[in-house]
Amino acid sequence: MGFHVVYVAGGELDRVKKVDYVKEIKNFAQLPQPYNKMVMMNVPAMEGIYTLEWTSPEEPMELLSLVVTCSGYGENDYYNLYVNNERWFDTWFPTEVKEGLYIGTATYVYKLESESKFILKFVNMSGTAKKVWLGIRLLREKTVDDIINVEMLDVNKVTSNSDPINLAAGDYIGTGESYQELENVTTDYIQEYNIPKENIIEEPKSTDEPVDDTT
């Protein structure tokens, strides 16, 4: 059984039928092609703050969602997430499952300017080794790669601490399984966890010469 619908011509329904009206809807998705990017970092078995960064391509894009995943995290580990220096997530603790942090829809997206910068600051309170992944789901203008090249990534490179680690003799650094005094930290340890020498700052030794009391 059919039915008829009657509406007054020239009203709002006529406007909806126009594509230009759709464009007036705030944060309505306009770009047709998906572009999904994932970046990762290896965090060493050492307490500290570690930074993961990614900059979007040189074109305006639309953000659908962010996904953060972490392996072997401690329950006291957390991170901050910034987009173009705006703090979107503050003291955010990892959970048991992969998180969709910002979820857009077909009718609501976040418009990104060209070369937008994503910064994740991971605070490794547990001092254990882990991997951190940041996934960014975007929309862009139609783009075709003329040449398809796949980059071979160094997935084993360990991220260095964002800030210098001030350690004096007798202080301790975490190895993930135990702690040992700085004076016993060997070159092998530094190389194993890819810790730059400039990030290990020992307490300056005294330059005072001993006084000769024999004279």
C-alpha positions in Angstrom: 0.0 0.0 0.0 1.5 3.3 -1.0 1.1 6.8 0.3 1.8 10.4 -0.9 3.9 13.0 0.9 3.1 16.7 0.3 5.3 19.5 1.3 5.3 23.3 0.6 7.5 24.1 -2.3 10.3 26.6 -1.5 10.7 25.4 2.1 13.7 23.8 3.9 13.4 20.5 2.0 14.3 22.3 -1.2 17.4 23.7 0.4 18.5 20.3 1.6 18.4 19.1 -2.0 21.1 21.5 -2.9 24.7 20.4 -2.5 25.8 23.9 -1.4 23.6 23.6 1.6 25.4 20.5 2.8 28.6 22.4 2.7 27.2 24.9 5.2 26.9 22.2 7.8 29.7 22.7 10.3 32.4 19.9 10.3 30.6 17.9 7.7 33.0 15.6 5.8 33.9 17.0 2.4 36.9 15.0 1.4 36.4 11.7 -0.5 39.6 9.5 0.0 40.7 7.7 3.2 44.3 8.2 4.4 45.4 6.2 7.4 48.8 6.5 9.0 50.4 4.6 11.9 53.7 5.5 13.7 55.4 3.7 16.5 58.3 3.9 19.0 60.2 1.5 21.1 60.5 2.7 24.7 63.5 1.3 26.6 63.4 -0.3 30.0 64.1 3.0 31.7 62.0 5.6 33.5 61.5 8.8 31.6 59.4 10.8 29.1 59.5 9.6 25.5 58.2 11.5 22.5 56.4 10.2 19.4 55.8 12.8 16.6 54.1 12.8 13.2 53.3 15.7 10.8 50.5 15.4 8.3 51.1 15.9 4.5 51.2 19.4 2.9 47.5 19.6 2.3 44.3 20.2 4.4 42.8 17.0 5.7 39.9 15.9 7.9 40.5 13.9 11.0 38.2 10.9 11.8 39.9 9.3 14.7 43.1 8.6 16.7 44.1 5.2 18.0 46.7 4.6 20.7 48.0 1.1 21.5 50.7 0.1 24.0 52.4 -3.2 24.7 53.5 -4.3 28.2 52.5 -1.0 29.9 52.5 -0.5 33.6 49.3 0.6 35.4 51.0 3.8 36.3 52.3 4.7 32.8 50.4 7.5 31.1 50.7 10.0 28.2 49.6 13.4 26.9 48.6 13.9 23.3 48.9 17.2 21.5 47.6 18.3 18.1 49.2 21.5 16.8 50.3 22.2 20.4 46.7 21.9 21.7 46.5 19.4 24.6 43.7 17.0 23.6 44.5 14.3 26.1 45.9 15.0 29.5 47.4 12.3 31.9 45.7 9.6 29.9 46.4 6.0 31.1 46.6 3.1 28.7 43.8 0.5 28.9 43.6 -3.2 28.2 42.2 -2.7 24.7 43.2 -0.5 21.8 41.6 3.0 22.2 39.8 5.1 19.7 40.5 8.4 21.3 38.8 10.9 18.9 36.0 9.4 16.9 34.6 11.3 14.0 31.7 10.3 11.8 30.5 10.8 8.3 28.7 13.9 9.5 31.3 15.2 11.9 35.0 15.5 11.4 37.8 17.7 12.7 39.3 19.8 9.9 43.1 19.8 10.0 45.3 22.5 8.4 48.3 21.5 6.2 51.2 20.0 8.0 49.4 19.5 11.3 51.7 18.2 14.1 50.8 15.3 16.4 52.9 14.8 19.5 52.5 12.0 22.0 54.5 12.3 25.3 54.7 8.9 27.0 55.7 8.9 30.6 57.3 5.5 31.4 56.7 5.3 35.1 57.1 1.5 35.2 60.6 1.6 33.7 59.8 -1.4 31.5 60.4 -1.9 27.8 57.4 -1.5 25.5 56.1 -0.4 22.1 53.7 2.5 21.6 51.6 2.9 18.4 49.7 6.0 17.3 47.2 5.6 14.5 45.7 8.5 12.7 42.6 8.1 10.4 42.0 10.9 7.9 40.2 12.0 4.8 41.9 13.8 1.9 41.4 14.9 -1.7 41.6 12.2 -4.3 45.2 11.3 -4.8 46.9 8.6 -6.9 50.5 7.5 -6.4 52.3 7.4 -9.8 55.0 5.2 -8.4 54.3 2.8 -5.5 57.3 2.5 -3.2 57.3 0.9 0.3 59.8 2.1 2.8 61.7 -0.4 4.9 61.4 0.9 8.5 63.8 0.3 11.3 61.3 -1.2 13.7 64.0 -2.0 16.3 65.3 1.5 16.9 64.8 2.5 20.5 63.5 6.0 21.3 65.8 8.2 23.4 64.5 10.1 26.4 62.9 13.4 25.6 64.6 15.2 28.5 68.1 14.7 29.9 68.4 12.2 32.7 70.3 13.7 35.6 72.0 10.9 37.5 74.7 11.1 40.1 76.9 8.3 41.4 74.8 6.2 43.8 71.5 7.0 41.9 69.6 4.2 40.3 68.2 3.6 36.8 65.6 1.0 35.9 66.4 -2.0 33.7 62.9 -3.3 33.8 63.8 -6.3 36.0 66.1 -4.8 38.5 68.0 -1.6 39.5 71.7 -1.0 39.5 73.9 1.8 40.6 75.1 4.3 38.0 78.7 3.4 38.7 78.0 -0.1 37.5 76.3 0.9 34.3 78.5 -0.3 31.5 78.8 0.8 27.9 77.1 -2.4 26.9 74.0 -1.3 28.8 74.0 2.1 27.2 74.3 0.5 23.7 71.6 -2.2 24.4 69.0 0.4 25.2 70.3 3.0 22.7 70.7 5.7 25.4 72.6 8.7 24.0 75.6 9.6 26.1 74.5 13.2 26.2 71.3 12.0 28.0 73.3 10.6 30.9 74.6 13.4 32.9 76.9 12.5 35.9 77.4 14.8 38.8 80.5 16.9 38.1 83.5 15.6 40.0 85.4 18.0 42.3 88.3 19.7 40.6 89.8 20.8 43.9 93.4 19.6 44.2 94.4 18.0 47.6 96.2 20.3 49.9 99.8 19.3 50.6 100.2 19.6 54.4 103.8 18.3 54.4 105.3 21.6 53.7 
